[in-house]
């Protein structure tokens, strides 16, 4: 009996240690920053109701993880809550923006293939809000112009959203190769760590 109680107690403790505290953005549009300061560069904006994982808190700021993108950053503590806002979806229509963006990217890919017989972009996936993923042909990443084309695709996405945005590029195996996201002066290209 004692072993059973001890086992249940240890299971409960392990479960609570490994539990992730979910929090939600409470403002129509708020920013995740690199450091816990509004003077720090913005990683990317998030919409109301965006689900995040709370990692730490410091001086009125919360360190959060966006599980969809894998990005970690800081948001002002008073802009998140453990309760999901009820008025979610009344802000910008990112889903409609994404549909238009996806059509443009796949049409561009089709035109490139017809013109020069080279595969480029295979699929586009919406991660929510101003975040998306483009899956590209493996050979596209070896081309000389892939970075320039990636920035062109990013500009399409940012223009479609009319806000700072996040765009990841994956190979056919689903391995992230690099991301492009809004920077303080121009978009940033970040190579994936392997």
N, C-alpha and C positions, 0 to 999 in steps of 0.2 A: 504494500500500500504506500509506504514511504517512497519507494522507487517511482511509483506512478505519479505521485504528487510532485516529486523532484523533477521528473521528466517533463511534466506539463509546465511547471514553472520555468525551466530552462528553455523550452520551446517558445513560451510567451515572451521571454526576454529576448531571445534571438530574433523573433518575429518583429518586435518593436525596434530593435537596433537596426534591422535591415529595412524597416518600413520607410517609404519615401513620403515626405509631407508635400502634398500637392497644394499649390496656390494658383490664383487666377488674377489676371490683370483686371483692374476695375475702372480704367479710363478708356475713352473711345480710341485713343492712340497714345501710347507711351513708348519710351525708349529704353533699351537695354544698353548699358555703357560698359566699356572695357574695365574701368576702375570705379570705385564708389564715389563718384563726383560728377556733377552735371557739366563740368569743364572737360571731362574725359571724352575721347571720341565715342560716338554712338556705334554700336555693333549693328543693330537694326531695330526698326520699330515693331511693336506688337499691338494687336487690336484688343478690344475689350473681350474678356472671357478666355483669353489665351491661357492654356494650362501649362504650368511650369513646375519644376521640382525645387523646393527650397533647400539650399545647401548650407548657408551660413548667414549671419546677420552682423552688421557692424555700423555703428554711428548713424542709425536711421536709414541704412541701406540693406538690401537683401541680395545675397549671391544666389543666383538661380540657374538652373539647367533647362534648356528647351530640348526635351527628349526627341522631338522630330528632327531637329537640325543638328543636335549634338553640341550646340554653342552654349557657352557658359559666360555669364556677365552679371552686372549689377543693375538693380532697379530700386528706385526709392521705395522704402518700406510701406509708405502710406498709399501706394498705387497698386498694392496686391492685397488679396484676402483669401482666406481658406474657403470662403463661400463663393461659388460661381455667380456672377451678376445675372439677374433675371432679364435684363434688357439687351442681352447679347444679340448681335445681328442687326442692330439698328444703325450701324456705322457704314463705312465704305463696303461696297460689294466686291470683295476680293475674288469670290468665286466666279463672277461674271468676267472680271478682268483676266482671270486665269484662262477661261475658255477662249477668249479672243487671242491671248498670248499663245496658247498651245496651237491653235489653228495657224497662226502666223509662222511659228517655228517649224511646224511640220510641212507647211507649204514651201517655206524657204528650202528645207531639206530636199523636198521633192524636185524643186527647180534646179538645185545644184546637181542632183543625181542625173536629171535629164540632160543638163548642159555638159557636164564633164565626167559622168559615170562614177562619181565618188559618193559613197555613203557618208552622211554626217550625223544628223540627229535622228534617233530612233523612237524616242518617247519622251514625254514631258509629264511630270507628276506634281500636283499641288500639295504642299505640306501644310497649308493653312496660312491665312494672312498674306503677307508680302514675301513668302518663302516658297521656292519651287526647286525641282530637280530636273535636269536634262540628262537623259541617257544618250550617249553618243557611241558611234561605231569605234571599236578599239583602234583602228588605223587612223582615225581622225586625230587622236591625241599625239600621234607621231608626226603629223603635218607641221609645216613651218608656220602656218597662219592660224593655228587653232586658238591661240590666245586672243588674237585680234577678232576672230569670229565670235569667241565667247563674250568679249566685251560688247560686241554689236548685239548679241542676244540679250545680254544684261540690260543694255540701254532700252531695248524693246520692252522688257519686263518692267523696268523702273518707270518708263513713260506710261505704260499701261496702268500702273498703280498710282501714278502721281505722288509717290512717296519713296523714301529710302527702301531698298529691297535687298533680298538675299537670294542667290542662285547657286546651286551646287551642280557640278558636272561629274557624272559617273560613267564608268565603262560598261561594257555589256555584261560583266559579271556582277554589276551592282556595287563595285568598289569606287568610293569617292576619290577623284583625282585632284580636284581643286574646287575652291569656292570663290565667288565674287560677291562682295557686299559693299554697301554704301560706306564711304569714308568721309572724313571732314571736308575734303576738297575735291576728291575724285574717287571713283570706285577702287577697291583694293582687291588684289588677286592673292589668294592664300593657298599655297600648295598643301595637299594632304600629307600628313605624316604617315609613313608606312613602316 
